[in-house]
Amino acid sequence: METNKAVIGALLLIILVIGANCVMYAIARGATKSNQKSFLETMSQSFNASTRKKDDSMEELRQKMAELEKSKKGDKGESE
């Protein structure tokens, strides 16, 4: 009786893992088939989108820091 429960549990676990893999495969396959682009193009665009946002925010931060440095130097020149 104990071995039957173990076998049933193992089969359920295997079916669960295989089912999850099939679902993930279907999701990945559907994502790469959008707009008739190749897999590598789709993946590179998805990775590049996040880095562009970071680059834009970093550029904005650099500009603000440069403005602060200029105003700081301008204030020092006036006080001397």
Secondary structure, DSSP 8 states (H G I E B T S, - for coil): -HHHHHHHHHHHHHHHHHHHHHHHHHHHHHHHTGGG--HHHHHHHHHHHHHHHHHHHHHHHHHHHHHHHHHHHHHHHHH-
